[in-house]
Amino acid sequence: MEVEVWWFEQDLIECQFRCSNGRFSGHAEIYLDRDDLAKMAEDLRGFPLLADDSREFELGTFDPKHADGGIRMHFYCTDSMGHAAVDVKLRGDGCKALGEMGSRG
């Protein structure tokens, strides 16, 4: 997962989240409050504390009536040793609903 800040002002930033697992990839441009990324980083600090630790985050929007996209992240452990993984759902600006397939022609 990569995050790139494209634009910012006093209270708002626009960034792009790019995610890939080597087989599938996608990106979403998202407007955030200026401190949203810092809050997420603070909430992830020390992850995982225990093997059953999990954390959920949603940034941006999944409402198709609003401009721009969103990202949902579910951080969790894959085993009792605390190996971590994250499930990611992205919504690009052009998507009408979660699960709608996107393509580029």
N, C-alpha and C positions, 0 to 999 in steps of 0.2 A: 504494500500500500504506500502510495506517495501522496503528499499533500503539497500543493503549490499555491501560494497567495498571489493572486493576480492584481488585486486592487484593494486599497484600504482608505478609510477616512477615520475620523475621530471615534465613531461608534460602530462602524460596519466594515466587514471585509468580504471580498469575493474570493473564493478559492476553488481549486479543482482537486477532486479526489480521483486518483487513478489506482485501480485495483487489478491484480492479475494473480492467478494461481499457476501460470505456465501454460494452461490450456484455454482458459477463458479470461477475458479482460473487459474492462469497461471503465467509464469515467463519468463524473457528474460535476457540473459547476454549481456551487452552492453559496448563498449569502448567509453570513453568520454574524452574530454580535461579536464585537472585537475580542471579548474574553472567552468565547466558547471553546476554542482549542486549548487554552490554558486550563480551563475547568476540566476538560476531558483528560488532559495529561495528568492533572492532579488526582482525578478519580481513578486513573489507571496505575498510579504509583504503587509499587510493591506487588503488583499482580504477577502471579497468583499467590495469595497468602496460604491457601490450603488447596488440596486436590479438587475439592468441590466448589471452589471459588468461580464465580462468573460475573460479568459486568455487561450492561446493556447501554447503548448510546444511540440516539437519533439526532441528526443534525440536518438543517435545511427543512424541506417540506416534501411530503408524499401526496399532497393535495394537488390534483391536476388543474384546479382553478387558479393556482398561484404560479408565478414565473419561477424558473430555475428548478433545481433538483434537490435530492436528499440522499442521505446515506444512513442505513441502520447497521449497527455492528453488535454482534454478540460474541464476547470474549469468553472462553471457557477452557477447561483442561480436558485433554483427550484420554488421560489415564491417571492412575494413582501416584505416578511420579511427578505430576505437575507440568507435563508437557502442554504448552499453550497453543491454542488455535483461535481463529476468528472467522465467523460467518458474516458475510457482507451482502447487503442488498442495496443497489443503487437505483435511483430514479433520475433519468435525464430530463431536461426541460421539455423535450418533445413527447414524452410518454404520457399517455392519458391515465394509466392505472398501473398499480404494482403488478408485475408479472407480464405486462405487455412486452412482446418481443421488440427489440430495437434492431435496426439494420442501417447500413449506410450504402447508398447506391452510387 
